[in-house]
Amino acid sequence: MRIVYAPSGKRMLPYPPVGPFILAASAKAATGGEADVVDLEILLNAMHEAGEPCLLYDGELAPADVLAGDLSAEVVGYGRLLAELVGISGGVDVAISIMGFPQLASGFLLARLAMEAGGRVILGGQFWTQESALHALAALKPFGEATVTIGDGWDAIASFASDHGEVPPNSIGLRGGEVLSGKKMGRAVPPQPDYSDAEWQLYSNYASKVYHRVDDRTRRCHLYVWDKICNFRCAFCRVASGSKATLTPPDRALHSLEHLLDEGVTQMNFMTNELNPSRTYMLRFLDSLEERITRRGRIEDVPVHWLSYVRADALEPGDMRKFRRVGGRFARYGVESGSQRLLDLMRKDYEVETIEKTLRYAEQADVWNHINLLVGFPGERQGDIDASCSFLERNAGHLHSVRINPFYLPPDTPIARAPEEFGITLTEFNRGWWNYQFADGSAPDAEEVVEKIGRISDVCVELGISFAGNDPFLLLDILAHHESREDARAELGERFPFFWEARPPAYYQAMVGGYEVSAAWKDTALKRGENYSLAFCTD
């Protein structure tokens, strides 16, 4: 089996994609056989950098182009390249990870070619919803019987690898011309990814280019903790559950950290939406990490620098000192607002006073503090924006970067499931978000959201708060090259001054990656961009 990360031709991370390596571990455990990971994103980028022609970079490619009855010569050539890189001859089964719309056309082309060669195909990744999965099965029907997984995929891939007849869990598939559904997967802890087969040098080469590090041999990776379900109940979040969900036990998550250290990884993203759903969990995690580093005799010379999301719960100064002592350089907090009224409306379960203490303690421990702010949530008032601006002013000495997110209403969130509880009515699903109206029949005003963003942005600029955390992996790289946060901030300001300019989040990543995106807030206020589209056209 080949487990493929589909290419997009956009800027990527110099990190192996975690999903395919988790799937490979699951498939190997189920069958005892090999499941090779092929990261087409990094392979095609390396070829492009070497000057080799590639349709993904040199032309336009849409789903309709690769599903046509007669493929153009350019698409045929591109398909031949994908088939060679993946090795689909002889009826090899292929699993294809698609995380966003720009990967879709390449993923469809590879699926078509694999089925035409006699192999089975399963698609998965964050892109898929029930609606888009049904659309994909219909589009691929002329070429064979495909399967699409919606949601967690590690049980699905194990079933797909070992049972050639049944539709896997969390999946729908064409079987005998009919669309059938697999059973729903229960809550389970996924296997830890095994990166032994990762082509580390390609990722290092890419980082050398985008981070401007000559002959950079640094290895960077995701440490998978958990990111699919959260026991908090934030109204706008797709993983919010309000349940008794638990994270991967620290010992299990950190077992793979030792494997990564053995692989020479020195920069890690601790991949979780919530590192500490409780202070107890966070301390267990940090204690276990410290024990492993101490066992290696490296506590005075910590061999890894890492970043993570952190809940701004009631943490103590000693907690943040330990965070920094075991390599934590950069904490990201989903603060969302400086208004207690709005936090309560969002169901954030946060207290502004507690947030401010945590930021102060982290700053004192030499941790880079980055917060997210959400603007335009239904029910937001001008007074809430005033409160957020005051929050920034009070905490400017403890804040190092801010990400401002215009609100949009995603599907499968608490607010989408019970809009009446938030005083709104859903009107139309528009690719990747819901349009809605208020109780009085009026619709939200994107220009008003942009004006509020402008107020908050201006305050950040006036206070000297950067927007560097919008590219967290570049920021971690710079922090890792300095002993202190302030030395890192000085290099950041010298080399990347645009991080102190107020722009939409995607702008900063495009500036680092060397491509163009819109710098207008109106293009994302109350909606998402193309990459987050959950629908596509096949004609």
Secondary structure, 3 states (H helix, E strand, C coil): CEEEECCCCCCCCCCCCHHHHHHHHHHHHHHCCCCEEEEHHHHHHHHHHCCCCCHHHHCCCCHHHHHCCCCCHHHHHHHHHHHHHHCCCCCCCEEEECCCHHHHHHHHHHHHHHHHCCCCEEEECCCCCHHHHHHHHHHHHHHCCCEEECCCCHHHHHHHHHCCCCCCCCEEEEECCEEEECCCCCCCCCCCCCCCCCCHHHHHHHHHHHCCCCCCCCEEEEEEEECCCECCCCCCCCCECCCCCCCCCHHHHHHHHHHHHHCCEEEEEEEECCCCCCHHHHHHHHHHHHHHHHHCCCCCCCCCEEEEECCCCCCCHHHHHHHHHCCEEEEEEEEECCCHHHHHHHCCCCCHHHHHHHHHHHHHCCCEEEEEEEECCCCCCHHHHHHHHHHHHHCHHHCCEEEEEECCECCCCHHHHCHHHHCEEEEEEECCEEEEEECCCCCCCHHHHHHHHHHHHHHHHHHCCECHHHCHHHHHHHHHCCCCHHHHHHHHHHHCHHHHCCCCHHHHHHHHHCCCCCCCHHHCCCCCCHHHCCCCCCC
